[in-house]
Amino acid sequence: MEIILFGQLADIAGASTCRVEGVQDTVMLKAKLETMFPGLEKVNYMLAVNKKMVQANLPLSGNETIALMPPFSGG
Amino acid sequence: MQTPDTYKRYQRQTILPGFGDAGQYKLLSGRVLVIGAGGLGCPVLQYLAAAGVGVIGIADCDTVSLTNLHRQVLYSMEDIGKPKAGTAAEKLRALNPELIYRVFNEAVTTSNIIHLIKEYDIVVDGTDNFATRYLVNDACVLMNKPLVFGAISRFEGQVAVFNVPSGLDGDCIHYRDLFPNPPKDGEVLNCADSGVLGVLPAIIGCFMANEVIKLLSGLGRPLSGTLLTYNALTNDSMQWQLQKHPESDRLVPFTVAALQQKDYAWECGLPPAGLEVDAVAFEAMLKEGNVELIDVRELEEKPELKQWSHQKIPLRTLMKDGRTFFAGQVVFICQSGKRSITAANWGNGKYADKKFYSLRGGVEALMGGKESH
């Protein structure tokens, strides 16, 4: 599935998009992403599946688009 | 205040289908507070004043600097060094003298925010730091005020409307649903450190002004329960459907008194904003190091302070003889937290290179806290 990383998260991942396969739900996905990009576990971000924010664990089929958004402070 | 020209001034928007004189009347009766008259605040203020929002509050404690001018185009060279809020009001008055402008040239704090936002129908968050963003969010949740939120970073921006029931399930989403707890200082870059494209706050600020106008006039569908994101490099824009976080409402202080006690700067990993720290904050300072604790009670006063290692220097001796402090931060403690405030004020006035604090409530608060657990 495609992962889109916003703001500073793209710096941490080294790219603004990446692909992750073989995860069954959003908890597994987060764990996998945090292993791939170690800086990720230290920062705040929200996760959306197909543009819908996810709070609890959500099963994934593999065809979703995932987006990770950090908070911005600038004004 | 309305003049014969009022009709003419707003004619291009009153002829819009669905807007009309009724929409204009709603704008002219509206009261909007813009917190932060910087990159986001400037375009919001300009378009709200132009559109005829009746009462516009402007809160900013900053002054105009040369580095502001590439994006805060409300200001000019001759404004450098002048307070932003007052200067903005002057410029807006030149644009539209028929409105009421209220200037607040001070920092928005836990002690003044409730009084400040009470007077307005909508609050706009154009601030540039998390401590104030979380404070503004919590105060608006507590007072049930619609909050138009905007934030930027480098080439990207976010816009949302909080505390307005969303169309889908009627939930009132706010900032803590997105990010329940503030990031620590340094975790997220600010504009000064990471840079920002000058037109980006103008684009995002215009989105924010648009949301205010929609909320006041009742036109269209506001971004409640939705986060709009925009990337200036790719023109990619996305609308995120937001969801309540199970903890978010619990993280907002339940009462005005509780909000006034909260130290938002400290929650964001900054040095405590005020003179007082509580035991939790002090423990955190200890972990970071570079702090020393001094008991300013008389030597015979009981009970002994056992929790933390400390020095004993009675207040009078301290203020008479002074002392060489080895840490950058000094926390004073006494019986009830009164003498330690005197000591902290004395220290902050005398030693410019150190920060002095008072442990809130003193030894009595520590004892009380223990018994209640």
Interface residues (C-beta under 8 A of the other chain):
Chain A: F6 G7 Q8 K42 V43 N44 M46 A48 K51 K52 M53 V54 Q55 A67 M69 P70 P71 F72 S73 G74 G75
Chain B: G36 G38 G39 L40 G41 D125 G126 T127 D128 N129 F130 R133 G150 A151 I152 S153 R154 E156 G157 Q158 L178 F179 N181 P182 P183 E187 V188 L189 N190 C191 S194 V196 P201 L227 T229 M238 Q239 W240 Q241 L242 Q243 K244 H245 P246
